[in-house]
Amino acid sequence: MFESMTYTARRIIVIFGGFLIHLCLGSFYAFGNISPYIMSYLRNRTQETWLVNTQNSWIMNAAAISAPIGSITGSYIERNHGVRIAVGIGCVLFCSGVQLTYFAIQRSLYIVALTYGFITNLGTFMAYGPPVQNAAKWMPARPALAVGLIVGGFGLGAFVFNLIITYYINPDNIQINDNDYFTDQALLDRVPRVFFLLAGIYIALQVIGVFLTSPVPPENDHIRVSRMREDQPSGAVDDGAASSDRAGFDESVNIFGDEHHNNDQAQTVWGTVKEIFVNKDAWKIHLIILFVYAGMQVVHSYYKIYGQTFIKNDTYLGVVGSIASVFNSFCRPLWGVVFDKKGFKFTMTIILAIYVTLSCTIMYTEKITAHNQAFGEACFMIWICGMYAMFAGLWSVCPTVYSKLFGPNNMAVCLGFQFLALGIGIMLGNSAGLWLKNIIGWHWMYILAGTMDAAAFVCTLWFNGKNIDTDDDI
């Protein structure tokens, strides 16, 4: 259907399709908003009356386990059956997990962890990597921007779905009780039904996204070289692309100029895995992701629960999550542009320095609220939005670093390692919330989160990775 279109038009369509898919997958970031409703329902409508809010970590830990499994599986399917098949299977699992949660939440937290945690996120991470890798191939001159445009949908997903969740479950802005849980019966009745509503929306959007997704056609390699020349300043196209042009666009020539990876497409998944295991700079990236996400998990899972301790407005806290997701979305391509121009170290040190500052000072918004409610609530929103804006950079920068270290055709495999580090970070952050919060309190929890990101800052200074194509510093 799209073969008769120009390369630029097809590129826009493919990126929009990937954006729609990631928009749905990005409801992952709505967890902090929907979690209090889930835990309140389980306490009031099942036999698990002993549950507390921080035990939502079981759901996120199940998601963490599924992340590397889904990413590696998605990459394997994409290599053998194509990007559309890989994304389609992932989307089916994603939507199925959400639908099944309608039944699971009426039974047990642990069944919810299986459906909404493991199955949903297994599908999420199967469908996450292939569109990102595909976008980088469609925009070879600006891979970080391409990645940022796709994962921007992931960041924006919570904006859309936080609003849907809040206004469907709690349209009357009913507040929590003195024990920090919802007990209104009409509100609780709507909690299971929201999962059917969400699944229906996801199915509609993802069917369109999968339909619009297509790989770069091999016969159009010469067009890709032309686009690289159009996108880059004069003379900036690498020697590999130029040599591909001179070679008459022979399909055996890799337009990325990587002489060592001309057979990259045929390289096995496990061959790439072995390369990643022995690359010391890849391990530094793994550690950066682990520490950043461990710190961010405190914000992601608990920002609303913490906010409820001094802001008695459920609708406002839902809006905070939605506005934060806008920053999470739109800052991704912006950080991608910064990375393309300034490189890895400059970008990540700025991101981490600001994040550490915000995390270690968020408790002052609570003190401000005690003196001026409106101003304090605004400050809380600014702090949360600022942390999500910084966190957004991780999702533009790290996939592109993997692409530059190991070649763009291996990006989806590399994302398996990214999600393995992410999974460990999730479990580390959730464990801190589950076991330490009652001991050290919310203030020290956020200081601990900032300390984890300070460790990522140190790892960034040690990074010395080289571009596989040019041997330049990344």
Residue pairs with C-beta under 8 A, 6 or more apart in sequence:
2 9
2 10
2 13
2 214
3 217
5 13
7 220
7 223
7 224
7 226
7 227
8 227
10 138
10 214
11 138
11 139
11 227
13 212
14 134
14 135
14 138
14 212
14 213
14 214
15 135
15 138
15 139
15 146
15 149
15 150
16 212
17 131
17 208
17 209
17 210
17 211
17 212
17 213
18 131
18 132
18 134
18 135
18 150
18 153
18 209
18 213
19 149
19 150
19 152
19 153
19 209
20 153
20 205
20 206
20 208
20 209
20 212
21 87
21 91
21 127
21 131
21 153
21 205
21 206
21 209
21 210
21 213
22 128
22 131
22 150
22 151
22 152
22 153
22 154
22 157
23 153
23 154
23 156
23 157
23 160
23 205
24 91
24 94
24 157
24 201
24 202
24 205
24 206
24 209
25 94
25 124
25 127
25 128
25 153
25 154
25 157
26 153
26 154
26 155
26 156
26 157
26 158
26 161
26 325
26 329
27 157
27 158
27 160
27 161
27 198
27 202
28 63
28 121
28 124
28 154
28 157
28 158
29 154
29 155
29 157
29 158
29 300
29 321
29 325
29 328
30 157
30 158
30 161
30 162
30 165
30 321
30 325
31 56
31 59
31 60
31 300
31 301
32 299
32 300
32 301
32 302
32 303
32 304
32 305
32 321
33 158
33 162
33 165
33 166
33 304
33 317
33 318
33 321
34 165
34 169
34 194
35 53
35 56
35 59
35 301
35 304
35 305
36 53
36 176
36 180
36 181
36 182
36 304
36 305
36 308
37 165
37 169
37 170
37 182
37 187
37 191
37 194
38 56
38 59
38 105
38 112
38 116
38 191
39 51
39 52
39 53
39 55
39 56
39 181
40 176
40 181
40 182
40 183
40 188
40 191
41 105
41 182
41 188
41 191
41 192
42 48
42 51
42 105
42 108
42 109
42 112
43 49
43 51
43 181
44 181
44 182
44 183
44 188
45 106
45 188
46 106
46 107
46 108
46 109
48 108
48 109
51 109
53 180
53 181
53 302
53 305
54 302
54 305
54 433
54 434
54 437
55 109
55 434
56 301
57 301
57 430
57 431
57 433
57 434
58 109
58 110
58 113
58 117
59 109
59 112
59 113
59 116
59 117
60 117
60 297
60 301
60 426
60 427
60 430
61 113
61 117
61 426
61 427
61 430
62 113
62 114
62 117
62 118
62 121
63 117
63 118
63 120
63 121
63 124
63 423
63 426
64 422
64 423
64 424
64 425
64 426
64 427
64 430
65 118
65 423
66 117
66 118
66 119
66 121
66 122
66 124
66 125
66 423
67 121
67 125
67 419
67 420
67 422
67 423
67 426
68 125
68 416
68 417
68 419
68 420
68 423
69 122
69 125
70 90
70 121
70 122
70 123
70 124
70 125
70 126
70 128
70 419
71 125
71 126
71 128
71 129
71 412
71 415
71 416
71 418
71 419
71 420
72 269
72 413
72 416
73 122
73 126
74 86
74 87
74 89
74 90
74 125
74 126
74 127
74 128
74 129
74 130
74 412
75 86
75 129
75 130
75 269
75 412
75 413
75 415
75 416
76 269
77 85
77 86
77 89
77 126
78 85
78 86
78 129
78 130
78 133
78 412
79 269
79 412
82 215
83 130
83 131
83 133
83 134
83 213
83 214
83 215
84 210
84 213
84 214
86 126
86 127
86 130
87 126
87 127
87 130
87 131
87 209
87 210
87 213
88 210
89 123
89 126
89 127
90 123
90 124
90 125
90 126
90 127
90 128
90 130
91 123
91 127
91 202
91 206
91 209
91 210
92 123
93 119
93 120
93 122
93 123
93 126
94 120
94 123
94 124
94 127
94 202
94 206
95 123
95 199
95 202
95 203
95 206
96 119
96 123
97 115
97 116
97 118
97 119
97 120
97 121
97 122
97 123
98 115
98 116
98 120
98 195
98 198
98 199
98 202
99 195
99 196
99 199
100 115
100 119
101 112
101 115
101 116
101 120
101 192
101 195
102 192
102 193
102 195
102 196
103 115
103 192
104 111
104 112
104 114
104 115
104 116
105 112
105 116
105 191
105 192
105 195
106 192
116 195
125 415
125 419
128 154
128 415
128 419
129 411
129 412
129 415
129 416
130 412
131 150
131 213
132 147
132 150
132 151
132 399
132 411
132 412
132 415
133 403
133 408
133 409
133 411
133 412
133 415
134 213
134 215
134 216
135 146
135 147
135 149
135 150
136 143
136 146
136 147
136 399
136 400
136 403
136 408
136 411
137 215
137 216
137 408
137 409
138 146
138 216
139 145
139 146
139 227
139 231
140 224
140 227
140 228
140 241
140 255
140 256
140 408
141 227
141 228
141 231
141 232
141 236
141 237
142 231
142 336
142 340
143 340
143 400
143 403
143 404
143 408
144 336
144 337
144 339
144 340
144 396
144 397
144 400
145 333
145 336
145 337
145 340
146 336
147 332
147 336
147 395
147 396
147 399
147 400
147 403
148 332
148 333
148 334
148 335
148 336
148 337
148 395
148 396
149 332
149 333
149 336
151 332
151 395
151 396
151 399
152 329
152 330
152 332
152 333
153 329
154 329
154 332
154 395
155 325
155 327
155 328
155 329
155 330
155 331
155 332
155 388
155 392
155 395
156 325
156 326
156 328
156 329
156 330
157 325
157 329
158 321
158 322
158 324
158 325
158 328
159 322
159 323
159 325
159 326
159 329
160 322
161 198
161 201
162 318
162 319
162 321
162 322
162 325
163 318
163 319
163 322
164 197
164 198
164 201
165 194
165 198
165 318
166 314
166 315
166 318
166 319
167 318
168 190
168 194
168 197
169 187
169 190
169 191
169 194
170 182
170 187
170 314
170 315
170 318
172 187
173 313
173 314
173 315
174 182
174 184
174 187
174 314
175 312
175 313
175 314
176 182
176 308
176 314
177 183
180 305
180 308
180 309
182 188
216 224
218 251
219 251
221 244
221 249
221 251
221 253
221 255
222 244
222 245
222 249
224 255
225 237
225 241
225 244
225 245
225 249
225 255
228 237
228 241
228 255
229 237
229 241
238 256
238 257
238 469
238 470
239 257
240 254
240 255
240 256
240 257
240 258
240 259
240 469
241 255
241 256
241 257
243 253
243 257
244 250
244 253
244 254
244 255
244 257
247 253
252 262
253 262
254 261
254 262
254 264
256 407
256 408
256 469
257 469
257 470
258 264
258 407
258 468
258 469
260 468
261 267
261 407
261 409
261 468
264 407
264 409
264 410
265 409
267 409
267 410
269 413
272 406
272 410
272 413
272 414
273 413
273 416
275 406
275 410
276 282
276 406
276 413
276 414
276 417
279 405
279 406
281 405
281 463
281 464
281 465
281 466
282 402
282 405
282 406
282 414
282 417
282 465
284 459
284 462
284 463
284 465
285 398
285 401
285 402
285 405
285 418
285 421
285 463
285 465
286 417
286 418
286 420
286 421
287 421
287 455
287 456
287 459
288 348
288 394
288 398
288 456
288 459
288 460
288 463
289 394
289 398
289 418
289 421
289 422
289 425
290 421
290 422
290 424
290 425
290 428
291 425
291 452
291 453
291 455
291 456
291 459
292 352
292 355
292 391
292 394
292 425
292 452
292 453
292 456
293 394
293 421
293 422
293 425
293 426
293 429
294 424
294 425
294 426
294 428
294 429
294 432
294 449
294 452
295 355
295 359
295 429
295 448
295 449
295 450
295 451
295 452
295 453
295 456
296 387
296 391
296 425
296 429
296 449
296 453
297 425
297 426
297 428
297 429
297 430
297 433
297 449
298 359
298 429
298 432
298 433
298 445
298 446
298 448
298 449
299 359
299 384
299 387
299 388
299 391
299 446
299 449
300 429
301 429
301 430
301 433
302 433
302 437
302 442
302 445
303 320
303 321
303 324
303 384
304 317
304 318
304 320
304 321
306 442
307 317
307 320
307 380
308 314
308 317
309 366
309 442
310 366
310 369
310 370
310 376
311 317
311 369
311 376
311 377
311 380
313 377
316 377
319 381
320 380
320 381
320 384
320 385
321 384
323 381
323 385
324 381
324 384
324 385
324 387
324 388
325 388
326 385
327 385
327 386
327 388
327 389
327 392
328 388
328 389
328 391
328 392
329 392
331 388
331 389
331 390
331 392
331 393
332 392
332 393
332 395
332 396
333 396
335 347
335 351
335 392
335 393
335 396
335 397
336 396
336 397
336 400
338 346
338 347
338 350
338 393
339 347
339 393
339 396
339 397
339 400
343 473
343 474
344 397
344 401
344 460
344 463
344 465
344 474
345 460
345 461
345 463
347 393
347 397
348 393
348 397
348 456
348 457
348 460
349 457
349 460
349 461
351 390
351 393
351 394
351 397
352 390
352 453
352 454
352 456
352 457
352 460
353 457
354 386
354 390
355 387
355 390
355 391
355 450
355 453
356 450
356 451
356 453
356 454
356 457
357 450
358 383
358 386
358 387
358 390
358 450
359 387
359 446
359 447
359 449
359 450
359 453
360 446
360 447
360 450
361 383
362 380
362 383
362 384
362 387
362 446
363 442
363 443
363 446
364 379
365 376
365 379
365 380
365 383
366 376
366 380
367 376
368 375
368 376
368 379
369 375
369 376
369 377
369 379
369 380
370 376
398 418
399 411
399 414
399 415
399 418
401 465
401 474
402 410
402 411
402 414
402 415
402 417
402 418
403 410
403 411
403 414
404 465
404 467
404 468
404 469
404 474
405 414
405 465
405 466
405 467
405 468
405 474
406 413
406 414
406 468
407 468
407 469
428 452
429 449
429 452
432 445
432 448
432 449
433 445
436 445
436 448
437 445
440 448
463 474
464 473
465 473
465 474
466 472
466 473
466 474
467 473
467 474
